[in-house]
Amino acid sequence: MISVNDFKTGVTIELDGQAYAVVEFQHVKPGKGAAFVRAKLKNVKTGATIERTFRGGEKVPKAHLDRREMQYLYNDGSGYIFMDNENFEQISITAEQIGDGIKWLLENMNIQVLIFQENIIGIELPNFVEMTIIDTEPGVKGDTATGVTKNATVETGATVKVPLFVNTGDKIRIDTRIGEYLDRV
């Protein structure tokens, strides 16, 4: 059990049999009445966010998420095959369990698999990945205007907005949390 007064961003709690991560929290002490904590919670499995108000000092069960490092091997058509780096066991994870992370998943990439109550609920990708651009309009010499972007397709098939000077074959770094171009590698 954890007191709502001890909330910090990233703490996972259990509500209604689901795991939620604390995204934002605010301790409120009104002039009249008891203190309370207003929290914005993100469902770890579905990604949906809810807002909940707790009485000050209220205790909630802490969700124990098990994180296992695994390596992505391949897609067999029905699921994505991962290998546990400790015991070399292979497991299949569905596209629904992976979510939007599929578009940043490269073969042989190490990721964290999140397990809650013996069930796989999702994956955590590295914050940044390096990918090669396989298709984009050619850059023209002198195209250095700031803030102007064009679409580029990376090796996984995902589309990212990149500056005009980036060409096909360039290796770029992408922030997987927001899905945006960072820089050329």
FIMAR-771525 format. One line per 4 residues: their letters; for each residue x, y, z of N, C-alpha, C. Coordinates in nm, 4 decimals, padded with zeros to 6 digits. Example, Ala and Ser with C-alpha at 12.3 -4.5 7.8 and 13.67 -1.06 7.14 Angstrom:
! residues 2
as = 01.3190/-00.5690/00.7800/01.2300/-00.4500/00.7800/01.3200/-00.3300/00.7800 | 01.2850/-00.2250/00.7080/01.3670/-00.1060/00.7140/01.2900/00.0030/00.7870
***
This chain:
! residues 185
misv = 00.0842/-00.1183/00.0000/00.0000/00.0000/00.0000/00.0887/00.1246/00.0000 | 00.0398/00.2256/-00.0698/00.1115/00.3518/-00.0774/00.0127/00.4638/-00.0458 | 00.0592/00.5627/00.0276/-00.0247/00.6771/00.0598/-00.0305/00.7701/-00.0612 | -00.1458/00.8288/-00.0858/-00.1577/00.9214/-00.1989/-00.0710/01.0448/-00.1768
ndfk = -00.0319/01.0715/-00.0527/00.0581/01.1836/-00.0241/00.1984/01.1576/-00.0784 | 00.2316/01.0291/-00.1047/00.3633/00.9915/-00.1558/00.3655/00.9769/-00.3074 | 00.2598/01.0203/-00.3756/00.2561/01.0095/-00.5225/00.3723/01.0853/-00.5843 | 00.4308/01.0246/-00.6848/00.5331/01.0873/-00.7676/00.5022/01.0476/-00.9110
tgvt = 00.5462/01.1259/-01.0054/00.5245/01.0934/-01.1457/00.5925/00.9601/-01.1762 | 00.5171/00.8686/-01.2388/00.5720/00.7390/-01.2769/00.5379/00.6265/-01.1808 | 00.4895/00.6575/-01.0596/00.4516/00.5535/-00.9642/00.3316/00.4779/-01.0204 | 00.3307/00.3451/-01.0083/00.2178/00.2665/-01.0584/00.1336/00.2186/-00.9413
ield = 00.0022/00.2368/-00.9549/-00.0919/00.1931/-00.8520/-00.1955/00.1019/-00.9162 | -00.2687/00.0325/-00.8307/-00.3723/-00.0585/-00.8799/-00.5090/-00.0045/-00.8398 | -00.5956/00.0145/-00.9384/-00.7332/00.0585/-00.9155/-00.8255/-00.0307/-00.9963 | -00.9276/-00.0836/-00.9339/-01.0271/-00.1665/-01.0024/-00.9620/-00.2802/-01.0815
gqay = -00.8560/-00.3392/-01.0278/-00.7892/-00.4515/-01.0935/-00.7023/-00.4139/-01.2123 | -00.6838/-00.2841/-01.2361/-00.6017/-00.2363/-01.3475/-00.4806/-00.1613/-01.2926 | -00.3717/-00.1609/-01.3690/-00.2517/-00.0869/-01.3292/-00.2552/00.0514/-01.3924 | -00.2290/00.1532/-01.3113/-00.2266/00.2915/-01.3575/-00.0950/00.3560/-01.3163
avve = -00.0393/00.4378/-01.4059/00.0807/00.5144/-01.3749/00.0387/00.6583/-01.3469 | 00.0987/00.7186/-01.2443/00.0681/00.8573/-01.2100/00.1380/00.9483/-01.3120 | 00.0594/01.0273/-01.3851/00.1133/01.1194/-01.4851/00.1338/01.2569/-01.4220 | 00.0317/01.3051/-01.3526/00.0377/01.4335/-01.2830/-00.0347/01.4177/-01.1500
fqhv = 00.0065/01.4962/-01.0530/-00.0638/01.4959/-00.9252/-00.0543/01.6349/-00.8638 | -00.1524/01.6668/-00.7789/-00.1538/01.7977/-00.7149/-00.2128/01.7819/-00.5754 | -00.1371/01.8253/-00.4749/-00.1868/01.8260/-00.3374/-00.2640/01.9557/-00.3182 | -00.3891/01.9439/-00.2723/-00.4731/02.0621/-00.2553/-00.5134/02.0726/-00.1083
kpgk = -00.4870/02.1858/-00.0492/-00.5257/02.2123/00.0902/-00.6176/02.3335/00.0896 | -00.7481/02.3099/00.0789/-00.8398/02.4239/00.0769/-00.8434/02.4919/00.2142 | -00.8866/02.6147/00.2162/-00.8951/02.6885/00.3426/-00.9913/02.6226/00.4386 | -01.0953/02.5659/00.3853/-01.1968/02.4987/00.4659/-01.2023/02.3524/00.4231
gaaf = -01.2093/02.2618/00.5147/-01.2221/02.1207/00.4801/-01.0878/02.0498/00.4787 | -01.0953/01.9219/00.4460/-00.9761/01.8362/00.4489/-00.8962/01.8480/00.3195 | -00.7681/01.8176/00.3309/-00.6800/01.8192/00.2131/-00.7140/01.7001/00.1233 | -00.6832/01.7145/-00.0054/-00.7038/01.6037/-00.0987/-00.5972/01.6078/-00.2068
vrak = -00.5884/01.4982/-00.2809/-00.4906/01.4860/-00.3889/-00.5658/01.4611/-00.5179 | -00.5422/01.5471/-00.6162/-00.6017/01.5318/-00.7484/-00.4939/01.4712/-00.8379 | -00.5244/01.3585/-00.9036/-00.4224/01.2898/-00.9833/-00.4753/01.2563/-01.1222 | -00.3836/01.2654/-01.2179/-00.4127/01.2225/-01.3545/-00.3403/01.0894/-01.3703
lknv = -00.4145/00.9836/-01.4028/-00.3612/00.8482/-01.4088/-00.3733/00.7918/-01.5494 | -00.2697/00.7199/-01.5939/-00.2699/00.6595/-01.7266/-00.2754/00.5081/-01.7106 | -00.3745/00.4467/-01.7742/-00.3865/00.3014/-01.7722/-00.2670/00.2429/-01.8469 | -00.1883/00.1601/-01.7799/-00.0653/00.1068/-01.8386/-00.0954/00.0170/-01.9583
ktga = -00.2086/-00.0535/-01.9545/-00.2422/-00.1473/-02.0619/-00.3031/-00.0776/-02.1832 | -00.4022/00.0094/-02.1598/-00.4753/00.0698/-02.2717/-00.4230/00.2073/-02.3116 | -00.3540/00.2754/-02.2201/-00.3039/00.4089/-02.2499/-00.4047/00.5189/-02.2224 | -00.5274/00.4814/-02.1827/-00.6311/00.5806/-02.1532/-00.5974/00.6538/-02.0235
tier = -00.6296/00.7831/-02.0169/-00.6037/00.8591/-01.8952/-00.7346/00.8928/-01.8255 | -00.7277/00.8912/-01.6920/-00.8427/00.9292/-01.6108/-00.7946/01.0272/-01.5056 | -00.8889/01.1048/-01.4506/-00.8563/01.1933/-01.3395/-00.9314/01.1420/-01.2180 | -00.8613/01.1358/-01.1063/-00.9202/01.0820/-00.9842/-00.8830/01.1723/-00.8675
tfrg = -00.9732/01.1903/-00.7739/-00.9468/01.2686/-00.6543/-00.9471/01.1746/-00.5344 | -00.8430/01.1850/-00.4510/-00.8294/01.1000/-00.3331/-00.8278/01.1880/-00.2092 | -00.8789/01.1354/-00.0977/-00.8692/01.2062/00.0299/-00.7233/01.2065/00.0737 | -00.6805/01.3109/00.1413/-00.5429/01.3184/00.1901/-00.5116/01.2022/00.2821
gekv = -00.3988/01.1366/00.2601/-00.3575/01.0247/00.3445/-00.4199/00.8915/00.3079 | -00.5093/00.8891/00.2084/-00.5731/00.7642/00.1672/-00.4671/00.6667/00.1149 | -00.4855/00.5396/00.1424/-00.3901/00.4375/00.0980/-00.4485/00.3628/-00.0217 | -00.3645/00.3413/-00.1237/-00.4041/00.2640/-00.2417/-00.2990/00.1560/-00.2656
pkah = -00.3403/00.0421/-00.3227/-00.2416/-00.0644/-00.3471/-00.1448/-00.0258/-00.4579 | -00.0177/-00.0546/-00.4349/00.0850/-00.0262/-00.5345/00.0861/-00.1425/-00.6339 | 00.0873/-00.1109/-00.7622/00.0917/-00.2147/-00.8660/00.2362/-00.2558/-00.8872 | 00.2618/-00.3830/-00.8795/00.3977/-00.4317/-00.8998/00.4108/-00.4798/-01.0437
ldrr = 00.4744/-00.3967/-01.1247/00.4984/-00.4314/-01.2642/00.6340/-00.4982/-01.2735 | 00.6355/-00.6123/-01.3367/00.7614/-00.6818/-01.3599/00.8109/-00.6391/-01.4971 | 00.9361/-00.5944/-01.5036/00.9955/-00.5537/-01.6313/01.1032/-00.6549/-01.6669 | 01.0887/-00.7161/-01.7837/01.1891/-00.8108/-01.8303/01.2492/-00.7613/-01.9598
emqy = 01.3814/-00.7662/-01.9670/01.4479/-00.7254/-02.0907/01.4385/-00.8399/-02.1902 | 01.3856/-00.8071/-02.3083/01.3719/-00.9067/-02.4141/01.4205/-00.8476/-02.5456 | 01.4506/-00.9369/-02.6390/01.4985/-00.8954/-02.7697/01.3931/-00.9321/-02.8731 | 01.3580/-00.8338/-02.9588/01.2621/-00.8592/-03.0656/01.3317/-00.9368/-03.1762
lynd = 01.2726/-01.0507/-03.2156/01.3330/-01.1347/-03.3189/01.2690/-01.1153/-03.4553 | 01.1371/-01.1418/-03.4644/01.0696/-01.1319/-03.5941/00.9187/-01.1331/-03.5763 | 00.8476/-01.1043/-03.6865/00.7019/-01.1108/-03.6901/00.6651/-01.2353/-03.7686 | 00.5881/-01.3259/-03.7073/00.5519/-01.4498/-03.7764/00.4140/-01.4429/-03.8425
gsgy = 00.3563/-01.3248/-03.8511/00.2256/-01.3093/-03.9144/00.1128/-01.3045/-03.8131 | 00.1211/-01.3851/-03.7066/00.0159/-01.3853/-03.6055/00.0574/-01.3071/-03.4807 | 00.1869/-01.2848/-03.4650/00.2355/-01.2112/-03.3486/00.3816/-01.1739/-03.3657 | 00.4322/-01.1032/-03.2671/00.5711/-01.0592/-03.2684/00.6481/-01.1458/-03.1695
ifmd = 00.7551/-01.2076/-03.2163/00.8303/-01.3028/-03.1355/00.9445/-01.2308/-03.0639 | 00.9484/-01.2478/-02.9313/01.0519/-01.1900/-02.8472/01.1237/-01.3012/-02.7723 | 01.2521/-01.2787/-02.7421/01.3300/-01.3756/-02.6667/01.3722/-01.3129/-02.5342 | 01.3457/-01.3851/-02.4250/01.3880/-01.3415/-02.2925/01.5400/-01.3493/-02.2861
nenf = 01.6063/-01.2401/-02.2479/01.7521/-01.2364/-02.2458/01.8132/-01.3182/-02.1326 | 01.7329/-01.3581/-02.0323/01.7856/-01.4360/-01.9211/01.7797/-01.5852/-01.9465 | 01.6624/-01.6357/-01.9884/01.6478/-01.7810/-02.0043/01.6287/-01.8241/-02.1506 | 01.6373/-01.7308/-02.2435/01.6295/-01.7554/-02.3882/01.4974/-01.8177/-02.4328
eqis = 01.3934/-01.8029/-02.3509/01.2605/-01.8494/-02.3871/01.2021/-01.7527/-02.4890 | 01.1269/-01.8066/-02.5865/01.0647/-01.7205/-02.6863/00.9153/-01.7109/-02.6583 | 00.8630/-01.5879/-02.6674/00.7200/-01.5660/-02.6477/00.6659/-01.4834/-02.7634 | 00.5361/-01.4970/-02.7863/00.4695/-01.4199/-02.8912/00.3844/-01.3123/-02.8247
itae = 00.3966/-01.1893/-02.8737/00.3185/-01.0775/-02.8219/00.2350/-01.0222/-02.9368 | 00.1069/-00.9971/-02.9100/00.0174/-00.9487/-03.0146/00.0401/-00.8009/-03.0425 | -00.0078/-00.7565/-03.1574/00.0032/-00.6156/-03.1959/-00.0733/-00.5266/-03.0983 | -00.1855/-00.5745/-03.0435/-00.2639/-00.4967/-02.9479/-00.1848/-00.4725/-02.8196
qigd = -00.1070/-00.5728/-02.7757/-00.0284/-00.5580/-02.6544/00.0871/-00.4597/-02.6748 | 00.1388/-00.4529/-02.7960/00.2507/-00.3632/-02.8251/00.2019/-00.2206/-02.8451 | 00.0892/-00.2040/-02.9111/00.0330/-00.0707/-02.9342/00.1077/00.0035/-03.0436 | 00.1222/00.1354/-03.0263/00.1866/00.2208/-03.1261/00.3352/00.1940/-03.1406
gikw = 00.3941/00.1224/-03.0472/00.5369/00.0934/-03.0515/00.5790/00.0102/-03.1706 | 00.4835/-00.0526/-03.2379/00.5147/-00.1387/-03.3528/00.5930/-00.0623/-03.4595 | 00.5575/00.0630/-03.4820/00.6223/00.1364/-03.5908/00.7679/00.1715/-03.5618 | 00.8156/00.1513/-03.4388/00.9557/00.1795/-03.4057/01.0341/00.0524/-03.3738
llen = 00.9717/-00.0630/-03.3942/01.0314/-00.1911/-03.3565/01.1217/-00.2448/-03.4674 | 01.2505/-00.2576/-03.4365/01.3484/-00.3112/-03.5310/01.3942/-00.4485/-03.4838 | 01.4264/-00.5375/-03.5780/01.4765/-00.6698/-03.5414/01.6035/-00.6570/-03.4583 | 01.6178/-00.7441/-03.3597/01.7315/-00.7503/-03.2668/01.7367/-00.6342/-03.1686
mniq = 01.6283/-00.5573/-03.1575/01.6219/-00.4453/-03.0629/01.5873/-00.4992/-02.9244 | 01.6577/-00.4509/-02.8220/01.6256/-00.4868/-02.6843/01.5216/-00.3903/-02.6301 | 01.4160/-00.4456/-02.5685/01.3078/-00.3649/-02.5130/01.2715/-00.4205/-02.3754 | 01.1910/-00.3460/-02.3028/01.1402/-00.3910/-02.1730/00.9960/-00.4373/-02.1926
vlif = 00.9652/-00.5610/-02.1515/00.8292/-00.6125/-02.1572/00.7681/-00.5944/-02.0186 | 00.6497/-00.5323/-02.0124/00.5818/-00.5062/-01.8857/00.4850/-00.6194/-01.8549 | 00.4985/-00.6758/-01.7349/00.4135/-00.7880/-01.6946/00.3436/-00.7494/-01.5649 | 00.2102/-00.7618/-01.5645/00.1291/-00.7307/-01.4464/00.0407/-00.8515/-01.4185
qeni = 00.0510/-00.9069/-01.2987/-00.0249/-01.0251/-01.2579/-00.0092/-01.1388/-01.3586 | 00.1152/-01.1685/-01.3955/00.1509/-01.2791/-01.4855/00.1012/-01.2607/-01.6289 | 00.0481/-01.1433/-01.6636/00.0014/-01.1164/-01.7996/00.0854/-01.0056/-01.8613 | 00.1211/-01.0220/-01.9882/00.1945/-00.9187/-02.0601/00.0968/-00.8068/-02.0927
igie = 00.1307/-00.6846/-02.0493/00.0393/-00.5727/-02.0742/00.0963/-00.4702/-02.1699 | 00.2222/-00.4845/-02.2070/00.2794/-00.3894/-02.3009/00.4302/-00.3962/-02.3043 | 00.4885/-00.3035/-02.3822/00.6337/-00.2961/-02.3923/00.6784/-00.1518/-02.3729 | 00.8023/-00.1362/-02.3311/00.8646/-00.0042/-02.3222/00.9816/-00.0025/-02.4184
lpnf = 00.9727/00.0832/-02.5180/01.0804/00.0969/-02.6156/01.1888/00.1877/-02.5600 | 01.3088/00.1810/-02.6181/01.4084/00.2817/-02.5818/01.3545/00.4189/-02.6206 | 01.3977/00.5244/-02.5511/01.3473/00.6591/-02.5802/01.3851/00.7065/-02.7198 | 01.5007/00.6609/-02.7692/01.5475/00.7044/-02.9010/01.5891/00.5834/-02.9833
vemt = 01.5536/00.5841/-03.1122/01.5974/00.4787/-03.2041/01.6594/00.5433/-03.3268 | 01.7529/00.4705/-03.3869/01.8157/00.5175/-03.5103/01.7616/00.4339/-03.6249 | 01.7115/00.5008/-03.7275/01.6523/00.4335/-03.8425/01.7018/00.4977/-03.9713 | 01.6972/00.4171/-04.0779/01.7374/00.4648/-04.2095/01.6134/00.5051/-04.2881
iidt = 01.6233/00.6168/-04.3584/01.5127/00.6630/-04.4427/01.5165/00.5843/-04.5730 | 01.4018/00.5228/-04.6073/01.3967/00.4464/-04.7322/01.3279/00.5220/-04.8446 | 01.2506/00.6272/-04.8093/01.1838/00.7030/-04.9151/01.1499/00.8438/-04.8663 | 01.1927/00.9427/-04.9441/01.1555/01.0825/-04.9200/01.1863/01.1617/-05.0456
epgv = 01.1282/01.2787/-05.0578/01.1593/01.3648/-05.1720/01.3053/01.4074/-05.1612 | 01.3733/01.4208/-05.2738/01.5146/01.4608/-05.2659/01.5300/01.6035/-05.2138 | 01.6380/01.6231/-05.1375/01.6680/01.7564/-05.0868/01.7337/01.8391/-05.1963 | 01.7058/01.9660/-05.1985/01.7636/02.0559/-05.2972/01.8648/02.1447/-05.2266
kgdt = 01.9803/02.1667/-05.2898/02.0834/02.2507/-05.2291/02.0252/02.3888/-05.2019 | 02.0456/02.4350/-05.0810/01.9921/02.5658/-05.0437/01.8634/02.5560/-04.9640 | 01.8048/02.4348/-04.9540/01.6830/02.4171/-04.8738/01.7191/02.4115/-04.7260 | 01.7393/02.5253/-04.6668/01.7765/02.5282/-04.5252/01.6798/02.6131/-04.4443
atgv = 01.5634/02.6423/-04.4997/01.4654/02.7233/-04.4273/01.4278/02.6515/-04.2985 | 01.4238/02.7241/-04.1898/01.3931/02.6616/-04.0624/01.2443/02.6352/-04.0487 | 01.2127/02.5234/-03.9832/01.0735/02.4912/-03.9555/00.9990/02.4260/-04.0702 | 01.0570/02.4161/-04.1895/00.9884/02.3544/-04.3029/01.0214/02.2055/-04.3017
tkna = 00.9185/02.1205/-04.3162/00.9412/01.9765/-04.3118/00.8769/01.9068/-04.4304 | 00.9174/01.7815/-04.4492/00.8576/01.6952/-04.5511/00.8418/01.5573/-04.4905 | 00.7603/01.4730/-04.5520/00.7386/01.3372/-04.5019/00.8506/01.2459/-04.5475 | 00.8899/01.1547/-04.4598/00.9905/01.0543/-04.4929/00.9448/00.9210/-04.4355
tvet = 00.9655/00.8126/-04.5115/00.9319/00.6792/-04.4652/01.0599/00.6116/-04.4175 | 01.0551/00.5553/-04.2959/01.1720/00.4864/-04.2407/01.1601/00.3367/-04.2663 | 01.2638/00.2607/-04.2303/01.2720/00.1193/-04.2636/01.1607/00.0325/-04.2071 | 01.0906/00.0780/-04.1026/00.9803/-00.0001/-04.0479/00.8480/00.0317/-04.1164
gatv = 00.8479/00.1321/-04.2047/00.7259/00.1709/-04.2745/00.6574/00.2911/-04.2123 | 00.7064/00.3369/-04.0976/00.6478/00.4541/-04.0314/00.6853/00.5814/-04.1071 | 00.5992/00.6820/-04.0986/00.6244/00.8103/-04.1635/00.6569/00.9145/-04.0577 | 00.7630/00.9904/-04.0816/00.8069/01.0949/-03.9892/00.8262/01.2244/-04.0668
kvpl = 00.8043/01.3368/-04.0010/00.8333/01.4681/-04.0606/00.9807/01.4975/-04.0382 | 01.0511/01.5309/-04.1469/01.1947/01.5608/-04.1389/01.2227/01.6938/-04.2088 | 01.3360/01.7585/-04.1770/01.3725/01.8824/-04.2464/01.4014/01.8565/-04.3943 | 01.3986/01.9614/-04.4748/01.4157/01.9483/-04.6195/01.5516/01.8912/-04.6602
fvnt = 01.6576/01.9113/-04.5803/01.7920/01.8669/-04.6193/01.8157/01.7169/-04.6012 | 01.7221/01.6447/-04.5390/01.7380/01.5011/-04.5171/01.7021/01.4256/-04.6451 | 01.7849/01.3264/-04.6821/01.7654/01.2510/-04.8061/01.7427/01.1022/-04.7802 | 01.6986/01.0316/-04.8851/01.6847/00.8871/-04.8795/01.8215/00.8256/-04.8505
gdki = 01.8231/00.7269/-04.7583/01.9486/00.6618/-04.7220/02.0136/00.7218/-04.5983 | 01.9700/00.8400/-04.5566/02.0255/00.9012/-04.4353/01.9782/00.8245/-04.3128 | 02.0625/00.8174/-04.2117/02.0269/00.7562/-04.0837/01.9878/00.8700/-03.9900 | 01.8688/00.8571/-03.9290/01.8191/00.9621/-03.8400/01.7868/00.9043/-03.7023
ridt = 01.7795/00.9919/-03.6036/01.7409/00.9537/-03.4676/01.5989/01.0032/-03.4454 | 01.5147/00.9147/-03.3883/01.3738/00.9468/-03.3657/01.3428/00.9289/-03.2174 | 01.2654/01.0214/-03.1613/01.2177/01.0104/-03.0238/01.0910/00.9246/-03.0270 | 01.0959/00.8034/-02.9702/00.9822/00.7106/-02.9776/00.8656/00.7538/-02.8896
rige = 00.8904/00.8392/-02.7917/00.7815/00.8819/-02.7027/00.6843/00.9735/-02.7745 | 00.7357/01.0568/-02.8673/00.6492/01.1515/-02.9391/00.6474/01.1268/-03.0889 | 00.7340/01.0345/-03.1361/00.7362/00.9995/-03.2777/00.7895/01.1085/-03.3678 | 00.8890/01.1835/-03.3200/00.9402/01.2939/-03.4002/01.0896/01.2803/-03.4282
yldr = 01.1302/01.3376/-03.5414/01.2697/01.3441/-03.5832/01.3492/01.4287/-03.4843 | 01.4696/01.3817/-03.4502/01.5578/01.4612/-03.3623/01.6751/01.5164/-03.4397 | 01.7539/01.4266/-03.5033/01.8698/01.4717/-03.5787/01.9214/01.3602/-03.6698 | 02.0171/01.3987/-03.7560/02.0828/01.2991/-03.8408/02.1966/01.2357/-03.7610
v = 02.2228/01.1091/-03.7900/02.3304/01.0390/-03.7201/02.4528/01.0319/-03.8069
***
